[in-house]
Amino acid sequence: MLKNIILSAKFNQKIIYKCKYHKSNLNLAKVLTTDDVDEKCIEIFKQRGHDVHTIKTLPEAELIKIIGDFEGLVVRSATKVNKNVLAHSHKLKVVGRAGVGVDNIDVAEATKRGVIVMNTPGGNTVSTAQLAVSLICSLARKIPAADMSIKQGLWDRKSFMGLEMNGKTLGIIGCGRIGQVVATCATSMGMKVIGYDPVMTLDKYEEFGIIKATLDDIWGKSDFITIHTPLTPETSNLIGDVTLAKCKTGVRIVNCARGGIVDEAALLRALESGKVGGAALDVYSSEPPKEHLKPLLAHPNVICTPHLGASTEEAQINVARDVAIQMCDLFDQKDFVGVMNVPYLAASSQPSIKPFMLLAERMGAIVAQLSTSSITNIVIKTWGGRDVNITAKMNKQLLQAMLLKGLVSHSPSIDKSTRADMISAPLIASASNITYSVIIEAPENASASPYWNLLSVVATFEDGSVNQITGSVFGSIPHIVQIDEFKDLFSFQPEGKNILTFRNEDRPGAISEVLNILSLANINVASVNVARAPAVNDSTQLALCFMALDDNVPRESLDQLRGLSSLHKVSVINLNV
């Protein structure tokens, strides 16, 4: 009997482990891994309860056929996740790069389609840094050429006179994780290390023994230059004819970062002229290198390796492990490490921000449905915050994205062919010619305000009209507290599918006409929220009304309501999100 219990426990072990990580099956994902990613990645996905499929080599045509079934995709550098692939990725939520560079992923298109792109910047830090240091040493002592000479049966010591590292100046462009490890190794060999990084703090420079420098300092003072920065429009061809002309004669160049940062044609010219004493390249503008690169690769003072930065057993295990853990945590809404294209996504994991996210999304939905005219401009205002500071940079960006999600999802004039979520909504809004911004602005008489926090949106429409909606969170419940001049909507919780809204003359009997039309259509009223506008001179005072209904309003009834002389701006809005 005891034996059966033990066997039963072993048999159910996987199910128990799965339940440990997941409260429901809603978080379980179907994941595809490609490019011969290490088995550690697959193992972690299985341990966390996900349905993982592995295809080591996958041509684009085959990937397009199957990608529509997967929520997650893991790639290294071989698989190209381009616009065509993403167009067929109807369920895809995240692309995980087991490594650093995402040149093989169309990040802009992924963002447009609401797909998260993440990488694993820490997994191959040591391996890439050690390769860079190895190449620096190889350039200094001409090790590859000396090795080849011996293999050819020669004994030629004079041709391979080298340099000692101590006392030489190493210039590092990009002092992030990899650059910091390189600096540590270089200083231990007695090198003077200078570095340029536009975002690194002074205390970090001091921590790693790096002297802060400008790019002109790097060019003019360095005996060796090593690059550890992403390929961006700013860094493309950073090392070219102009910058090489500023360098010391005999400078050695090392690139283990990304192809395209070094202008390879300019580098060859500098090598042939003697301006550059040597170069070591692990990355190229085209990989494998094309015909036009052969003269550079064949130059006797050039050391070449086939993109080996992450090619250590440890690095492959590290990036495989990291990408699996990061993706599992994302599916669980637990953490958002490594996300590249949605920097504010991590802010959404704060429990205290979630009611504001819901408020923002529903405010966007309301403003999109209050007018039949197209929205041209949105200004979002944030103020205050008790448990969470909604004016903080990432929180503002998050709330802006959520408001735009509600807006583009419910605006009748915006194409719905692209999935709208907090990732894609800002791009969809821009493509729909909607400009938007977010500012910090305190309400009038803020010190006397009864609200701990306020989120407001001012929408300008194509017909010139303007609507302003203001909301707040009471406890953890979103409320709309003001629309235009109508204040004190304290009890209006923005939720529900059928909400009739209108402005009516504030007089006895005005609402009864509405109720009569709804009654004839057999529509029950679930709740009513009313706010008055301040009286202006002798004009008729207006009230704003929101009626939550149990059923849809038929077109005939809606036309009757719009025909009432006492009503203005009659709409039915849907706040289901």
SULLIN-V622384 format. One record per run of one state. SS is the DSSP state (H for helix, E for strand, L for the rest). FROM is the first residue (numbers start at 0). LEN is the number of residues. If there is no record, write none. Layout:
ss=SS from=FROM len=LEN
ss=SS from=FROM len=LEN
This chain:
ss=L from=0 len=1
ss=H from=1 len=10
ss=L from=11 len=1
ss=H from=12 len=9
ss=L from=21 len=3
ss=H from=24 len=3
ss=L from=27 len=2
ss=E from=29 len=4
ss=L from=33 len=5
ss=H from=38 len=9
ss=L from=47 len=3
ss=E from=50 len=4
ss=L from=54 len=5
ss=H from=59 len=10
ss=L from=69 len=2
ss=E from=71 len=4
ss=L from=75 len=5
ss=E from=80 len=1
ss=L from=81 len=1
ss=H from=82 len=5
ss=L from=87 len=6
ss=E from=93 len=4
ss=L from=97 len=7
ss=E from=104 len=1
ss=L from=105 len=1
ss=H from=106 len=6
ss=L from=112 len=3
ss=E from=115 len=3
ss=L from=118 len=6
ss=H from=124 len=17
ss=L from=141 len=1
ss=H from=142 len=9
ss=L from=151 len=6
ss=H from=157 len=3
ss=L from=160 len=8
ss=E from=168 len=5
ss=L from=173 len=3
ss=H from=176 len=12
ss=L from=188 len=3
ss=E from=191 len=5
ss=L from=196 len=5
ss=H from=201 len=6
ss=L from=207 len=3
ss=E from=210 len=2
ss=L from=212 len=2
ss=H from=214 len=7
ss=L from=221 len=2
ss=E from=223 len=4
ss=L from=227 len=11
ss=E from=238 len=1
ss=L from=239 len=1
ss=H from=240 len=5
ss=L from=245 len=5
ss=E from=250 len=5
ss=L from=255 len=6
ss=E from=261 len=1
ss=L from=262 len=1
ss=H from=263 len=10
ss=L from=273 len=2
ss=E from=275 len=6
ss=L from=281 len=9
ss=H from=290 len=7
ss=L from=297 len=4
ss=E from=301 len=3
ss=L from=304 len=8
ss=H from=312 len=19
ss=L from=331 len=7
ss=E from=338 len=1
ss=L from=339 len=3
ss=H from=342 len=7
ss=L from=349 len=1
ss=H from=350 len=19
ss=L from=369 len=5
ss=E from=374 len=10
ss=L from=384 len=8
ss=H from=392 len=18
ss=L from=410 len=14
ss=H from=424 len=7
ss=L from=431 len=3
ss=E from=434 len=6
ss=L from=440 len=5
ss=H from=445 len=3
ss=L from=448 len=4
ss=E from=452 len=9
ss=L from=461 len=4
ss=E from=465 len=9
ss=L from=474 len=2
ss=E from=476 len=7
ss=L from=483 len=2
ss=E from=485 len=7
ss=L from=492 len=6
ss=E from=498 len=7
ss=L from=505 len=4
ss=H from=509 len=11
ss=L from=520 len=4
ss=E from=524 len=8
ss=L from=532 len=9
ss=E from=541 len=8
ss=L from=549 len=5
ss=H from=554 len=8
ss=L from=562 len=4
ss=E from=566 len=7
ss=L from=573 len=4
